Amino acid sequence: MSKIRITKRFTFEMAHALLGYDGLCKNIHGHSYVLWVTIIGTPLDELKNPKNGMLMDFSLLSKMIKSHIIEVFDHALLLNDKNTDEVKNVFKHHFEKVVWVSYQPTCENLLNDFSQKIMNQLPSDVSLFSLKLQETETSYAEWFAEDNV
C-alpha cells in the first residue's frame, strides 16, 4: 500500500522575548501561532479494525499535540532560562504561566523543540514528516524530517 501524509492544524497564543536581541523582539510581545503537523506512513489495512484505512485517527493526533504542545505553550510567556535569577523571580511572582526554555525562543527553535516532543509520542509505524509554524501573517518557519536525518 502507498505511503500517505496527513496534516492537522493547531492554533495557540503565546508571548515571548528574545534575550540579547538587537531589534524589537527583545521586548515581550505576543503572536497568534498556527502549527501544521504532518505525519507519514501506511494506512491500516485490517478490514475488521475500526481504524481500517487510517494512517492515524485525527482525534488521537489532536490529543497528542494538545497535551504535549498546545496546553504547555498556549497563553504562556516563553523565556530563555539564561535570564538572571532576578528576572526569573520577578516573573515567577507576577505571572502564572511562564515557560522557561534552554534555547532562544525563536520560531525556528520552537520547531526543533516541537519535533522532538512529537517524535517521542508517535507510534512506531508512523513518522513525523514536517512541521510548519506561522508566527505572523507573513512569516513562518518549516521543519522537514528529510533535512534532519
C-alpha positions in Angstrom: 0.0 0.0 0.0 1.1 3.6 -0.7 2.6 6.0 1.9 0.2 8.7 2.9 0.7 12.0 4.7 -2.0 13.6 6.9 -1.8 17.1 8.3 -3.6 18.6 11.3 -3.7 22.4 12.0 -3.5 23.9 15.5 -3.6 27.4 16.9 -2.4 28.9 20.1 -1.5 32.3 21.6 1.9 32.9 23.1 4.2 35.7 24.2 8.0 35.7 24.2 11.0 37.9 24.3 14.4 37.2 22.7 17.3 37.6 25.2 20.1 39.8 23.9 18.4 40.5 20.6 19.1 43.9 19.0 15.6 44.5 17.5 12.0 45.0 18.6 11.7 41.3 19.5 13.9 41.9 22.6 10.7 43.3 24.2 7.9 41.0 25.4 5.3 40.6 22.6 2.8 38.0 21.5 1.8 36.1 18.5 -1.2 34.1 17.3 0.7 31.0 16.2 -0.6 28.4 13.7 1.1 25.0 13.7 0.7 22.4 11.0 1.8 18.9 11.9 2.2 16.4 9.0 2.9 12.7 9.6 3.6 9.9 7.1 3.0 6.2 7.0 0.9 3.4 5.5 -2.8 3.4 6.3 -4.0 0.4 8.3 -5.3 -2.5 6.1 -7.3 -4.6 8.5 -10.9 -4.9 7.5 -12.1 -5.8 11.0 -10.2 -3.0 12.7 -12.4 0.1 13.3 -9.4 2.3 12.3 -9.1 0.5 8.9 -7.9 2.8 6.1 -6.4 5.3 8.6 -2.8 6.3 9.0 -3.7 7.7 12.4 -7.0 8.8 13.8 -7.1 12.6 13.6 -8.5 12.7 17.1 -5.5 10.8 18.5 -3.1 13.1 16.7 -5.0 16.1 18.1 -5.0 14.7 21.6 -1.2 14.1 21.5 -0.4 17.6 20.1 -2.7 19.3 22.5 -1.3 17.6 25.6 2.4 18.0 24.7 2.4 21.3 22.9 -0.8 23.4 23.0 -1.6 23.0 26.7 2.0 23.8 27.6 2.5 26.9 25.4 -0.9 28.4 24.9 -1.3 31.7 26.7 2.2 31.3 28.2 5.1 33.7 28.3 8.1 31.8 26.9 11.5 33.0 28.0 15.1 31.9 27.8 16.3 30.3 31.1 19.6 32.2 30.7 17.9 35.3 32.1 19.2 36.4 35.5 17.7 35.0 38.8 16.4 38.4 39.5 14.4 38.4 36.2 13.2 34.9 36.9 11.9 35.8 40.4 10.0 38.8 39.1 8.2 36.7 36.5 7.6 33.8 38.9 5.9 36.2 41.4 3.8 38.1 38.9 2.8 35.7 36.2 1.1 32.4 36.4 2.2 30.7 33.2 5.9 31.4 32.4 7.7 28.6 30.5 11.5 28.7 30.7 13.4 27.0 27.9 17.0 26.3 27.4 17.1 28.0 24.0 16.4 31.3 22.4 12.6 31.2 21.9 12.5 31.8 18.2 10.1 30.2 15.7 13.0 28.1 14.4 14.0 26.8 17.8 10.4 26.1 18.8 10.1 23.8 15.7 13.2 21.9 16.8 11.7 21.5 20.3 8.2 20.5 18.9 9.7 18.0 16.5 11.4 16.1 19.4 8.3 16.2 21.6 6.1 14.8 18.7 8.6 12.1 17.5 8.8 10.8 21.1 5.0 10.3 21.1 4.2 8.8 17.7 3.6 5.1 17.2 6.5 3.2 15.7 4.7 2.7 12.3 4.1 6.5 11.8 6.8 9.2 11.3 6.9 12.9 11.6 7.2 14.3 8.0 7.1 18.1 8.6 6.1 20.9 10.8 5.2 24.5 9.8 4.9 27.2 12.5 3.4 30.5 11.4 4.3 33.3 13.8 2.8 36.3 11.9 0.5 36.8 9.0 3.6 36.9 6.7 6.2 34.8 8.5 6.7 31.1 9.2 9.4 28.5 9.7 9.3 24.9 8.5 10.9 21.7 9.7 11.3 18.6 7.4 12.4 15.2 8.6 14.4 14.6 5.4 16.5 17.6 6.3 17.3 16.2 9.8 18.5 12.7 9.1 
